[in-house]
Each structure stands twice: as structure tokens, then as C-alpha cells.
């Protein structure tokens, strides 16, 4: 990421204003100027996948860069297992299960998803246990339906109970058009998601549980005498790709959720219902290449760093430092960084007491009149209420200034 010194300076100058708006203006290009550089031209249309639905999003912001039919419900097939991974990771973090828990490959899991079925399987023996982390690798790397069912039974007692957990976590993540019925993605009535929701799911797994996400880049995994390779062939084609998951059923077609990181920029693509394995691979690669070529990510602020100081009335301190609770990044077309316009909204006056982390205002970054990103401005420290006489004096000053 480039150091946004110019933009940060504009923010710092504008944020000291107490009336609330700071806008960096960029004047029009004079008519006698040379034509714009190539990167200032409009972004060309993205490659169009041969798929029922598809999307490309920016990881940093979650913004949609391109897509088609991405809010239409489709069969998610084995991409379902990304949600299963999320639930497993969340339950691990909560201390409800442990990485070395012995997970039983039950007869139910083996019959529904084992080697005797037409779907993907892990190779773990029926009625024997394996550590939870190994069973998870069998699900993630080998796309084992049996491993997904075994994990669901271990964590929630049954597939149905685990599906309820999946839906609760999906709601927490913000998936709006998704309903899970099972942990493996085998065809089931009402088991539906969208390309958009799946992309947001992938983003959530990367953001919330990077250690669990890292399993997705493992290229092969061995259980007993059986070694199977990861079905995401982009892992071999593109070194920047580190996930995420393939899926296929006769009803769903060939599906792929992919993510790649080049430098400090990460993109996530989802292709649903492609006609072949080669097509989903080629289309996903083309989308990622297009996104990296024509868009770039800039970090404007770190979390917890001062970006402004605001006057406080009736406080033990006369000022409060303002900043952001989380980093502010924007993704925009390449060559447009200098055209960003920062805007800050804060109240006309602040009155103590103020709690640390209290929202004070909003920072927005605009490009061509559209909001690229926005974050709340928060107090970086607490400001206690002033004593009686100072409050009285400030009350008089506020009345006089009004």
C-alpha cells in the first residue's frame, strides 16, 4: 500500500474544524492539458463467466467490483463446507471443542458421505476416531462429505442441530439470502445461498479465523493409504491463490469460490453453475486477473491513531483526540487515488463526559460523488465530566456563543 500523505494531510486539516465538514477539492482539467493517462480511462468491462451467477468482491471493503445474478439463490454444493469450517472455527474459539478432540466417523457419516457414495470422501475408517483438526483437513482439502457430517455430529449432536448453528452464524455474519440444511452441501430441499452471500462468507472466514482459513491452501492430504489432492486447481496455476473451495453436483453445476492476495490487496471471486471444471477455473482466474489489473487498495488510516483533536465543553479536559477503531482501506480504479475526496462529519459541539470509544462522527471517502468507504470517528480516550464551577463557566460561554 502507498503512504497516503496528501490525503492524510487533507483529513488532518479538515478534522480540526468544529463545524463538521472537510472536503478536498480537485479542480477540472484545463482544456489545453494532454489527454488523461491510460489508467484514468474508464475501467473496461470484466470478463463474463459462463455461469449461472458470479461475483468479484474486494476483501478490504466487501464492495462488489463486478458480478451478475449474484443475489439470485442457487445450490451452493460443496462450497457449503466453508460455512461448516466457519462454525467449527467459532466453536473452537469459544472453547466448546478442542483441536485434539477425538471425532468419530460414525456409520451415519460413512454411509452418507463415505467411499461407497458418489461424492467426495475423506478416507477415515468407519467407527474409528481422528483428532478434530485432522477430520477438518479431510473436509477442507479432500472435500470429504463424511468428514463434514462427522464434525457436525461431534459439535452439535446431529446434522439438523448443526444446520441450526450454521444458520445462526450466517445471520451474525450478515448473509441475507442463505439457508443451510446440511453441513456437506449434498442436494437438499431449501438448501440455498447466493454468490454474494458466499463471497461475504469467504471474507468472514479469512477475517475472523485466518488459521482455519489457511487449511484451504493445502494441496494434498493423506489418510491411511489414500492421498487425495485439493480440487481447487488454481492453487497450482496461480501462486497468489490461497483458497477457497470448489463444489459440484449435477443440479448445481461446477462452482468455485476463490481468493488471491497480491501485495497488500486481496480479492474474492465466486463462480456458480459453470458447465465444466476447466470453465470454472478459467473464469475465476480471468476475474481475479481483471480485478488486480484495474483496481488497487490504499490504507488511509491505522486503527487507534489520532486524526483530529476536537474541543470539549464541560469536560475535565478541554480536548479529545479522535481516531478510528479499525483501519480504513479503500479499493478504487487504478490511477484515481488523487481524485479521492475526504469528507468528515462531526457535531458542532461536544459536551463531556465522553467515553473511550464513543462515536463522535463519521469519516467518508468519496470518488465521483459515490462513497467508497466510511468509518465512525471515535474518542481515543475518555473525558471525565468537569467540576461544578467549570461546568457553570462553560454553560455561560456556550450560551454567549449561541
Buried (B, 14 or more C-beta within 10 A) or exposed (E): EEEBEEBBEBBBEBBBEEEBEBEBEEEEEEEEEEEEEEBBEEBEEBBEBBBBBBBBBBBBBBBBBBBBBBBBBBBBBBBBBBBBBBBBBBBBEEEEBEEEBEBBBBEBBBEBBBBEBEBBBBBBEBEEBBBBBBBBBBBBBBBBBBBBBBBBBBBBEEBEEBBEBBBEBBEEBEBEBBBBBBBBBBEBEEBBBBBBBBBBBBBBBBEBBEEBBEBBBBEEBEBEEEEBBBBBBBBEEBEBBBBBBBBBBEEBBBBBBBBBBBEEBBBBBBBBBBEEBEBBBBBBBBBBBBBBEBBBBBBBBEEEEBBBBBEBBBBBBBEBBBBBEEBBBBBBBBBBBEBBBBBBBBEEBBBBBBEEEBEBBBBBBBBEEEEBBBBBBBBBEBBEBBEEEBBEEBEEEEEEEE
